[in-house]
C-alpha cells in the first residue's frame, strides 16, 4: 500500500512535466498532493470492498486514513504558503 519515496519522486517529476507551464510552484505542489490524496482514497475504497477480514481491513484503513490526514495537512500548509506569497506580492506591487 505504501509507495516508496523513489517512486513518489518519479511520479512527482512526471506530473510536474505534465503540468501547465503557467502553474506556479504552489499550484503544482497542491495538484500533486491532491493526486496523492485521490490515490489514497481509491485504496481506501479497494480495502473496504475487499474480502479481507474485519481486523485486516481495520488495520489497513487506519494506516490509509493516517496517510490521508498527513496529505491533507500538507495541502493545507502549501495553501497557507501560497496565500502568504500572494500577500507579499500584493504588498510589493502596491509599493512599486
C-alpha positions as a Markdown table, in Angstrom:
| # | Residue | x | y | z |
|---|---|---|---|---|
| 1 | Unk | 0.0 | 0.0 | 0.0 |
| 2 | Unk | 2.9 | 2.3 | 0.6 |
| 3 | Unk | 4.7 | 3.9 | -2.3 |
| 4 | Unk | 8.5 | 4.1 | -2.0 |
| 5 | Unk | 10.0 | 7.6 | -1.7 |
| 6 | Unk | 11.8 | 7.0 | -5.0 |
| 7 | Unk | 8.5 | 6.0 | -6.8 |
| 8 | Unk | 6.8 | 9.1 | -5.3 |
| 9 | Unk | 9.5 | 11.3 | -6.6 |
| 10 | Unk | 9.4 | 9.8 | -10.0 |
| 11 | Unk | 5.6 | 10.3 | -10.1 |
| 12 | Unk | 6.0 | 13.9 | -8.9 |
| 13 | Unk | 8.6 | 14.7 | -11.5 |
| 14 | Unk | 6.5 | 13.1 | -14.2 |
| 15 | Unk | 3.4 | 15.0 | -13.1 |
| 16 | Unk | 5.3 | 18.3 | -12.9 |
| 17 | Unk | 6.4 | 17.9 | -16.5 |
| 18 | Unk | 2.8 | 17.3 | -17.5 |
| 19 | Unk | 1.5 | 20.3 | -15.6 |
| 20 | Unk | 0.8 | 23.5 | -17.3 |
| 21 | Unk | 3.8 | 25.8 | -17.7 |
| 22 | Unk | 1.7 | 28.6 | -16.2 |
| 23 | Unk | 1.2 | 26.8 | -12.8 |
| 24 | Unk | 3.3 | 28.2 | -10.1 |
| 25 | Unk | 5.2 | 26.1 | -7.7 |
| 26 | Unk | 2.5 | 26.2 | -5.0 |
| 27 | Unk | -0.2 | 25.2 | -7.5 |
| 28 | Unk | 1.9 | 22.3 | -8.8 |
| 29 | Unk | 2.6 | 21.1 | -5.3 |
| 30 | Unk | -1.1 | 21.3 | -4.4 |
| 31 | Unk | -2.1 | 19.4 | -7.6 |
| 32 | Unk | 0.4 | 16.6 | -6.8 |
| 33 | Unk | -0.8 | 16.3 | -3.2 |
| 34 | Unk | -4.4 | 16.2 | -4.5 |
| 35 | Unk | -3.4 | 13.3 | -6.8 |
| 36 | Unk | -1.7 | 11.5 | -3.9 |
| 37 | Unk | -4.9 | 12.0 | -1.8 |
| 38 | Unk | -7.0 | 10.7 | -4.6 |
| 39 | Unk | -4.9 | 7.6 | -4.9 |
| 40 | Unk | -5.1 | 7.0 | -1.1 |
| 41 | Unk | -8.9 | 7.4 | -1.2 |
| 42 | Unk | -9.1 | 4.9 | -4.1 |
| 43 | Unk | -7.0 | 2.5 | -1.9 |
| 44 | Unk | -9.4 | 3.0 | 0.9 |
| 45 | Unk | -12.3 | 2.1 | -1.3 |
| 46 | Unk | -10.5 | -1.1 | -2.5 |
| 47 | Unk | -9.8 | -2.1 | 1.1 |
| 48 | Unk | -13.5 | -1.6 | 2.0 |
| 49 | Unk | -14.6 | -3.7 | -0.9 |
| 50 | Unk | -12.0 | -6.4 | -0.3 |
| 51 | Unk | -12.7 | -9.8 | 1.1 |
| 52 | Unk | -10.2 | -9.3 | 3.9 |
| 53 | Unk | -11.2 | -9.9 | 7.5 |
| 54 | Unk | -12.6 | -7.1 | 9.5 |
| 55 | Unk | -9.4 | -6.9 | 11.5 |
| 56 | Unk | -7.2 | -6.7 | 8.4 |
| 57 | Unk | -9.5 | -4.0 | 6.9 |
| 58 | Unk | -9.4 | -2.0 | 10.2 |
| 59 | Unk | -5.6 | -2.1 | 10.3 |
| 60 | Unk | -5.3 | -1.1 | 6.6 |
| 61 | Unk | -8.0 | 1.6 | 6.8 |
| 62 | Unk | -6.3 | 3.1 | 9.9 |
| 63 | Unk | -3.0 | 3.3 | 8.1 |
| 64 | Unk | -4.6 | 4.8 | 4.9 |
| 65 | Unk | -6.6 | 7.3 | 7.0 |
| 66 | Unk | -3.4 | 8.4 | 8.7 |
| 67 | Unk | -1.8 | 8.9 | 5.3 |
| 68 | Unk | -4.8 | 10.8 | 4.0 |
| 69 | Unk | -4.7 | 13.1 | 7.0 |
| 70 | Unk | -1.0 | 13.7 | 6.5 |
| 71 | Unk | -1.5 | 14.6 | 2.9 |
| 72 | Unk | -4.5 | 16.9 | 3.8 |
| 73 | Unk | -2.2 | 18.6 | 6.3 |
| 74 | Unk | 0.5 | 19.1 | 3.6 |
| 75 | Unk | -2.1 | 20.6 | 1.2 |
| 76 | Unk | -3.2 | 23.0 | 4.0 |
| 77 | Unk | 0.4 | 24.1 | 4.6 |
| 78 | Unk | 1.1 | 24.7 | 0.9 |
| 79 | Unk | -2.1 | 26.7 | 0.6 |
| 80 | Unk | -1.1 | 28.8 | 3.6 |
| 81 | Unk | 2.3 | 29.4 | 2.0 |
| 82 | Unk | 0.6 | 30.3 | -1.3 |
| 83 | Unk | -1.6 | 32.8 | 0.5 |
| 84 | Unk | 1.4 | 34.4 | 2.3 |
| 85 | Unk | 3.3 | 34.6 | -1.0 |
| 86 | Unk | 0.3 | 36.3 | -2.7 |
| 87 | Unk | 0.0 | 38.8 | 0.2 |
| 88 | Unk | 3.7 | 39.5 | -0.1 |
| 89 | Unk | 3.5 | 40.0 | -3.8 |
| 90 | Unk | 0.4 | 42.3 | -3.4 |
| 91 | Unk | 2.3 | 44.4 | -0.9 |
| 92 | Unk | 5.3 | 44.7 | -3.2 |
| 93 | Unk | 3.1 | 45.7 | -6.1 |
| 94 | Unk | 1.5 | 48.5 | -4.1 |
| 95 | Unk | 4.9 | 49.8 | -3.1 |
| 96 | Unk | 6.2 | 49.8 | -6.6 |
